[in-house]
Amino acid sequence: MKFETDETSRVNVKAGLVLRGMVGGFVSVGFFAFFTSVLTTVKELVVASRFGAGDDMDAYLIAFLLPSFVSVTVSGSFNPAFVPSYIKILQADGPEALRRFVRQILFLSTALLLLSAILLLAGGFFALPFLGASFSGQKLALTRTLFFVLAPTIVATGLLTVYTGILNACGSFALAASATLLSPLTVIAVLLLFSGSWGIYALAFGTLLSTVPELLILRAALVRRGFSLRSPRSSAPVAQIFPSEQYLPLVASALIMSATNIVDQAMAASLGSGAVSTLSYGKKLVSFIISVISLALSTAALPLFSRLVAQNDWKALRRVLRFTIAAVVALAVPGTLMLIYASQPLVRLLFQRGSFTAVDTLLVSKVQQFHLIHVPLYIVGILGVRLLSALSRNHLLILVSSVNLVVDFASNYILMRYFGVAGIALSSTMVYTVAVAIVFYFLLRIMKAEEDKVGQPTDTHG
């Protein structure tokens, strides 16, 4: 009995320390993520005022679709694969081995991003007519021109993701998060100065230039921390991540999951002029919430999950996971319901000015309401995905993403027949419901199996 009491006390203390660390990371990242999202929202207000929901915005969004898709696929998988490897190498081999490892990652990720940009430029010319199948000849020509302006962004955006992942693994959450303030400020400045004369090209060039200040600051921060950016002499440790049984499944799952965004926008494009823009504006508030809460929570959770997994402390891990999910549900569900109720006034307040009309407000507010439904599911799901990465089970994400893509296409096809472009937003709820169910089914089975291996009884007390 005394042993059980001591063990329960140990688990509670350990879980409390981990949760405090998670809260600290969440606040640090969330503070700057909030202000970055505010500036991003201001940027979107300027964009909405200048360009509305017409053909120019449709062309820009389709042109940016492929560069953003490639960037998310190649570099978006970096952090979940890198952080567990970073912790293992630091604990097992020491700082010098870690510096060699980081140098190799920086070199190889840069090479991969450059190769991806070249392939994108070569293949994009043929892909754009399919993505904008309903576009007129003039609109498609504009889309192609904007695409060639935006294609290089995948290199800079990808490097930002890599630099941020390294700094977060070092515990420099605030520095990496604060630098993101510069990107929306750059776009806003370019739009205010040049949108009158350049039109939609001001948005494209602003997007291209927006990564430069942030990239320079993070690069300097890495050098100050002793991480050389020169070419490595050897590549032995990189086998743990790039390419590896952990990174490649993440790339594959990101590739499949990102395809849902392409499916959504391509299917929206078939609904006529302005549909792609309406879908995009309807996601702005959801993107704001996710960028603040989900980004901060997942950034803080991954290293802490990884440490508990490395220590085989499954009872503490269960306790932390349960508490975090309960807190997310308790806060996110009521907040989401209030936002759904206030959707139309919010859209009117944020966007209805200039070229953005009252008719646009009605359409966008309905899309926004349907998008908001899945916010709690998304946040809970991202916690589960990060835990799968900490458990080195990234291969399971390929299955999850494949199911998501099928569900997305099928539910889009059905729901858009009844709700138009808003049906595409509603289908996201179907996608995330299925995804969360699959992820946590796998997690429960894996954690139970790991507990049995180390002879640690399953924690059933919550």
Order of alpha helices (4+ residues) and beta strands (2+ residues): alpha-alpha-alpha-alpha-alpha-alpha-alpha-alpha-alpha-alpha-alpha-alpha-alpha-alpha-alpha-alpha-alpha-alpha-alpha-alpha
